């Protein structure tokens, strides 16, 4: 696996990277958010270990930009911000996991390894598609429905968390983006009042 470690505590970042390398992973390091953003834009990482409070470009912005690009990179937020609100906010930004400082190194390695195998890819006609986690989740639910129509409410229940506003346009917006990425001919059928089907 290829990992990017982002932390302004240089000694800690280097230590994590060296430790991951000893576990057979390839680990790059960035000490600033803007440097991390550049590396994430040009390299294909499996996991980014991301400190939220880094100089140059806040870790939250790095996470948001990564999600906006539709990258398949999984995010492990590693931070001293440990309140419940901090953890919830981090996950809402697109983090896949959250580990508070101080931490035990074996736990960090285990979490990185767990995130790496969960990386999934989608292709259409041999063309790889860069889907966000939500787009991937929607597509997975539609595939499992095996032609049955799936309502927006069911998609909200299965792909989003329980705190999502049931009147949100999240499903419609995500479906629109997914359709654009899947390309023509559009494989998703929509029937008002019934929902979506492949």
C-alpha positions, -999 to 999 in steps of 0.1 A, spaced: 0 0 0 11 36 -6 5 59 23 8 97 28 15 109 63 5 145 69 16 161 102 35 193 111 52 175 140 81 165 118 97 139 141 63 122 146 55 122 109 89 107 100 86 81 128 52 70 115 65 69 79 95 48 89 73 25 109 49 20 80 78 13 57 90 -14 81 56 -30 77 61 -32 39 42 -1 29 54 29 8 50 61 29 54 97 18 54 126 42 41 161 41 45 186 69 21 213 55 -15 210 42 -7 227 8 21 202 2 -2 174 10 -28 187 -13 -3 188 -42 9 153 -35 -27 140 -33 -35 156 -66 -7 139 -85 -2 106 -67 -25 76 -62 -25 69 -24 -44 41 -7 -46 59 26 -37 94 39 -29 97 76 -40 133 81 -35 156 110 -63 182 110 -43 211 124 -15 216 99 -1 249 85 -5 261 50 -38 245 43 -60 232 71 -64 194 72 -102 199 69 -97 217 36 -73 189 24 -100 163 32 -127 183 15 -106 188 -16 -97 151 -17 -134 141 -15 -144 167 -42 -119 152 -66 -136 118 -62 -104 102 -51 -104 66 -38 -79 75 -12 -91 66 23 -86 91 51 -75 83 86 -76 115 107 -49 116 133 -54 146 156 -54 160 191 -89 173 186 -107 145 205 -142 157 215 -173 140 201 -180 171 180 -145 170 165 -148 134 156 -182 138 140 -171 168 121 -140 150 108 -161 121 96 -186 145 79 -156 160 60 -150 126 45 -127 108 69 -131 71 69 -116 67 104 -104 89 133 -76 82 158 -69 106 187 -34 116 198 -17 103 218 -21 69 202 -6 34 203 15 27 172 1 -9 167 -34 5 166 -24 30 139 -9 3 118 -40 -19 122 -63 10 112 -42 18 81 -42 -18 71 -80 -21 76 -86 10 54 -63 -2 26 -81 -34 17 -114 -16 17 -105 4 -13 -127 -6 -41 -127 3 -78 -153 6 -105 -148 3 -142 -172 7 -172 -161 -7 -206 -126 -10 -192 -125 26 -181 -118 32 -144 -142 55 -126 -132 78 -97 -162 76 -74 -166 92 -41 -176 70 -11 -212 81 -14 -214 75 -52 -199 41 -46 -224 34 -19 -253 44 -41 -241 22 -69 -236 -7 -46 -271 -5 -33 -285 -3 -68 -264 -33 -79 -276 -54 -49 -313 -44 -57 -309 -65 -89 -332 -44 -110 -357 -35 -82 -365 2 -78 -348 17 -48 -364 48 -32 -345 79 -22 -355 72 14 -339 37 12 -307 51 -3 -305 77 25 -310 50 51 -283 27 36 -257 52 23 -260 82 46 -260 83 84 -290 85 107 -285 122 113 -290 131 76 -320 154 70 -346 132 52 -356 163 30 -320 168 18 -312 169 -19 -281 147 -12 -295 117 -31 -305 137 -61 -271 155 -63 -251 123 -58 -272 105 -84 -266 133 -109 -228 132 -103 -228 94 -105 -247 94 -138 -221 119 -153 -192 97 -142 -209 65 -155 -214 82 -189 -237 72 -218 -258 53 -222 -272 61 -188 -276 28 -169 -298 42 -142 -336 43 -146 -357 68 -127 -394 65 -121 -411 93 -100 -426 79 -69 -407 46 -72 -370 56 -72 -339 44 -91 -329 11 -107 -301 -3 -128 
